[in-house]
Amino acid sequence: TDDQLAEIASLCHEEVYEPGAIILREGQAAETIYILKEGKVALEMGVQVIPQGPTQAATVEVLNKAGDLLGWSALVEPHVYTLSARSLERTRVMAIDGRAFHEWLDRECRVGYRVNRGLSRAIANRLVGTRRQLTRLLQETELAQAFRPEETELLQRIHHFIQLRWLAVIGVVITTC
């Protein structure tokens, strides 16, 4: 309803981030939910591939559609951000006070149900993206540890060529059917 929208609007304000700016940081208390209005944001997680080695930022997903959600951890206990968000270009977001919005959703159960359905989809998508990124990162690390740099590069090129070849085969099959 219009009243509900007005109540939600009172919890929001717009923020603008320049390229490279950190919008939220993995491990920090999650107090704000962000909805992308325009721009591009990399969701990154710190990964320590080698014990006692340096932590590297691994991009899990890049958000670039108006309405994409960042900082959903503000609605889910223990209210700690599970990823960092870094602006890749000038980015505008709608920032929502997480605690106040959570309390409002508790009062407005119908809307809360719909928000939680959307939140579940976002979390599931992030898990898939995280799994893909970690698999790729581990494969690269295994190659780097097992071979010299020039051998690793050659194997990566061969792997890329094989993937392109399968795409070509699929294209031929589709066009002949």
Summary of the structure (lengths in Angstrom):
residues: 177
radius of gyration: 20.5
end to end distance: 50.1
largest distance: 64.1
contacts: 474
relative contact order: 0.16
helix: 50%
strand: 26%
